[in-house]
Amino acid sequence: MSTTVATSANRKRPIGITLLAGILLWIGCGGTLFFPFIARSGGVAYGIEALFGSSLSERWLNFDIWAAATITWLLYVAYAVIGFGLWKLRNWARRSVMVLCALMPVAGVASAWSFRADSLLSAGTLLWSITPMAWMFWYFKRPGVQFAFGNYSAEAGPPPQLSRGKRVVVALAVVASTAGLFILLLLFGIENQMRRTGAYQMAVKQAQASPCARAMMGDSLMPGWFATGEWSEGSTEGTADLSIPMRGSKGKGVLDVSAKKQNGVWMITSLILSNKKGQANLTTLGAPCKP
């Protein structure tokens, strides 16, 4: 295939490139201008301390803060430069994005491995680092996009384009899959946070240890997906009102729990298990079943 650069008169910026360039310019320019103020306000230091806790000496903490701030600021500058290159249809910018699309899944796999103790967080990190990058890599390999960046000969002219209907279908598929993935990961993230609360864990363990719950639901009593409710938890105080789907060998049910945290200790104030057969009060472990 000839690699003669197509004339600029024959090239138009695809709408996808326009949107991506605008996003990168917005993020890059905004971050480049305002990140120094964020860094001086202590945002970077807070992130480093949250990540490493008190395990770092003051000398290493200051070095890590400086290094993280410098790298982050340079990344914002790179975003702005690449965004400008995409806007001007520079092929080096297209190649830079494709390199990033290839590197992000590698970073995602490494991050997912580091979060392997938390299956939800690990799977979410892996999906979020691979799926959008795969779409973007595919898009940048499209003949029309490559022509816009000068990767086709001027003599051959622009490559055949998809019909308008097919372009709409492709655009909707990309938007729907990306939005669906974001919503799914958001739900998984909320579920993951809820499962980490002391109230959730205590309620599930108490239900699993209850003879009354086993009589209603059968053996192998396990929590299901997508619990609902509200909770707030601090270091010493907290409240929780949750509805946890449960399943056992005899069917499914719902575990409604109300709990309070005082002086760093969770206490269950109400624990009701419900299914098609009725309700049981599991608030006091070992108490007889009471409708």
N, C-alpha and C positions, 0 to 999 in steps of 0.2 A: 504494500500500500504506500502511495506517495505521501510524503510528509510535508509537502509545500504548504506554507501557511496560507490559509484562506484570506481573501481581502476583507477589510473591515466593513466594506459596503455590503457584503453578503452575509455578515454575521449580526445577529441580534441577541441581546442578553435574555436568556430564558427566565421565565417568572420565578422558577425555583432558585436560580442563582441570585436574582435580585433580592428575594426574601432572605436567603442565607447570608448574603453580603451585608444586608441591612442589620441582621441580628448580630453578626460578628463585629460590625462597626459600632453598634450600640454598646455591646458588652465591652469591647476593647477600649473604645474611647472613654466611656464612663469609668471603667476600672482604672485606666491609666491616670485619669485626672483626679479621681476621688479616693483611690486606694491609699495613697500616702496619709490622708486624713484618718481613714479607718485604722491604719496601722498605728498612728500616733495616739489614737483613742484607746488602744489596748486590745483591739479585737483579735489580732494575731496572737498576742500573749495568752489571751483567754483560751484560744483554740489549742495552743501548744500545751498549756497546763491541763486542759481537759483530756488531751490525748495521752500524755505521759504521767499526769498526776504529779506527785512530789518526788518522783524517782530521779529527776535530773538535778544536778548541782546548779547553782546560780550562774556559773560561767557557761555551762553547756546550754542552759535555758536561754540565756541572752544570745548565744550563737545560733541556736535553733530558731529563735524569733527573727533574728536578722536574716538568716538564710531563707526561711519560709517567706518573709516579706519580699525579699529580693526576687525570688523565683516567681512568686505570684504576680508581682508587678511586671516582670518580663513576659509572663504569659499573657497578661492583658495587652501589652504592647504588640506581641505576636498576633493576637486576635485582631487587633486594629489593622495591622499591616496586611494580614491575609484577607480580611474583609475588603480593604481597599483594592487589593489585587484581583479579587473576584469581581468586584464592581467594574474594574477596567478590563476584565476578561483576559487576565494574564495567566498563561498556562502554568507557571510556577506556583501560583496560588491554588489552582486546581489540584496539582500534584501534592502540594502541602496538605490539603484537606484529606486527600486519599491516604497519605501516610498516616495522618492522625486517625483516620478510620481504621487503618490496619493495626495501629498501636493500642487503641482504646480497648479492644477485646482482650489483649494481652494483660493490660492493667486491670481489666475487669476480672479475669481469671485469678490473678494474684490477690486482688481484694476479696474475691469470693472465697478463696482458700483461707485467707486470714480470718474470715468470718464463719468458718466451717462449723463452729460450735453452735451457731444460730442458723438453722437451715433456711428459714424464711428470708433473713437478711442476705444470706449467701446467694440464694436463688434470685432474689430481686436485683442484687448488684450485677450478677452475671447477665440476666436478661436485659437490663437497662444499658449495659455497656456494649452488648452485641447487636440487638435488634435495630436501634436507630442508625448505628454505624453501617450495618449491612445495607439498609435502605439507601443511605447517602452514597456509599461506595457504588452500588448499582446505578444510582442516578448519574453520578459523574462519569460512568462508563457508557451512558447512552449516546448513540451516534449524533443526535442533535446537539447535545451538550458538548461533546468533543469538537464538533464543527464550530460551535460558538467560540471555543478557545483556540481555534486554528489548527486542529489536529487532522483536518481533511484538506485535500488539494482544492485550490480555487477553481481549477479546470473542471473537476468533477461536479462542482456545485454542492449545495446542501444535500445531506442525506434525506431519504424519504421520511416524512413525519407521520406519527400516529394520527388517526382521525381525531376530531375534536371530542367525540363521544368516548373513545378509548383513553384519551388524555384525562378526561374527567373521571373515568373509572379508576385509572391508576392513581390520580391525585387523592380521590376519596379513600382508596385502599391504604395509601400511605398515612393519611391523616387519621383514619379510623383505627388502624393498627397501632400507631404511635399513641393516640389518645387512650385507646383501650389498655395498652400496656401501662401507661402512666396511672390510670385509675386503678388497675389491678395491683400495681406495686404500692399505690397509696393505701389501698385496703389492707394489703399484706403488712405494710408498715404499722398501721394502726392496730391490727390484730397482734403483731409482734410486741408492740409496746404494752398492750393490754395483758398479754400472757406473762409478761415480766413482772407485773405488779404483785405485791405480796398478797393482796386480797384474792386475786384470781387463783394463784397457786394454792393458797390455803383452802379456798372453797372446793377446788377440784380434789385435793387430797382428802378433805373431810368427807366428801361425797363418795369417793372410792373406798374409804374405810368404813362406810355405813352399811350395816346389814340390811337396813330398811331400803336403801338405794339399790342394793344388789337384788333384793326381792322384787322390786318394781321393774328394774331395767335389765337384770341379768348380770352375768360376769363380764369381765373386760370392759368396765365402764370407762369411757374416754371422752374428752371434750371434742366437740365438732368445730367447724370453721365459722368465722364471722360472728363473734360475740358482739353484743351491743351494750350501751350504757355510758355512764360518765364516771370519771375518777380523777382524783388529784392526789399526788403523793409527794411529800417533802421528806427531809431527813428525819423529822420527828413526828410530823402530823400528816394526816391524809384521810380522805373519804372515798368510798366506792359504792356504786349501785350498778350492778352488772347483770346481764342475762346471758348465760352461757349455754349454747346447744350441747347436749350430751347424747351419747349413743352407747348402747350395750347389746348383749346377745338377744335381748327380748324386744328391742325397739329403740325409739328415740324419745327424748324429752328435753326439758329446759330447766336449768338450774339458776334460780334468782337469788342473788346474794347482795346483802348490804353489810358494809364493814366500815370500821373506823380505825385509824392509826393514832395512837397516843404514846408519847415517850419512845417512839421508834418501834412500837410493837402493834401489829395488826390484831384486831379483835372482830370476829364475826358477830353481828347483831341479829341477822336474819338469814336463813339458808333454806329455801323451799325448792323441792324437786317436783316438777309437774310432768305428767304425760297423759295419754288417753285414759288411763285407768283412774287418775285422780292426782292428789297432791300428798306430799309427805314433808313434815317439818324436820329438817336435819340440823337445826341450829345447835343442838347439844349433841355431841358425839356419843353414841351408845344409848341415846334415849329411845323409847319405843316409838313406832310409827304413829303419827297423829295426823289426821286429815286436816 
